[in-house]
Amino acid sequence: MDTVFIQGLSVDTVIGVYDWEKKIQQTLLFDIEMTFDIAAAAATDDLADTLDYEAVSNRVMAHVKAARVELLETLVEQVAQLIIGEFNVAKVAITLHKPGAVKAAKSVGLRIVRTAE
Ligand SMILES: Nc1nc2c(c(=O)[nH]1)N=C([C@H](O)[C@@H](O)CO)CN2
């Protein structure tokens, strides 16, 4: 199967466990890989026949900017279910980075893989 991906999607939002984190914006980075058969679009050359990575990016950014959660776990699960539910994606892998969270580390975060039921 083929993959449509979005790499390094940068979104500023309010997220974190601690009180000081609830008063600031922090940058999150998403790497998203979506399993999708590109055969139809390759044959028709029509955007309507594929998974529009721009539409997915815009929807994820809107959700993340508006979200008010503490844990990366909560947010990454919400984003995975949103992509599966709204874009008819059978399988999605998401790596979520919170690069500013641990001073001594280049980045920290989570990677999850979810499939449609
Ligand atoms: N597994 C996680 N560990 C931690 C999280 C998280 O969301 N998932 N969050 C924090 C704090 O918010 C941290 O980012 C503040 O610097 C700590 N550990």
The ligand as an ORCA input file, in Angstrom:
! r2SCAN-3c Opt
* xyz 0 1
  N       4.795     10.993     28.354
  C       4.687     12.312     28.677
  N       5.535     12.825     29.575
  C       5.426     14.125     29.902
  C       4.465     14.946     29.298
  C       3.595     14.372     28.341
  O       2.702     15.025     27.749
  N       3.735     13.048     28.066
  N       4.415     16.278     29.619
  C       5.234     16.817     30.490
  C       5.241     18.278     30.745
  O       4.120     18.943     30.255
  C       6.557     18.804     30.109
  O       6.430     18.831     28.691
  C       6.972     20.149     30.647
  O       8.273     20.460     30.249
  C       6.228     16.040     31.241
  N       6.280     14.652     30.814
*
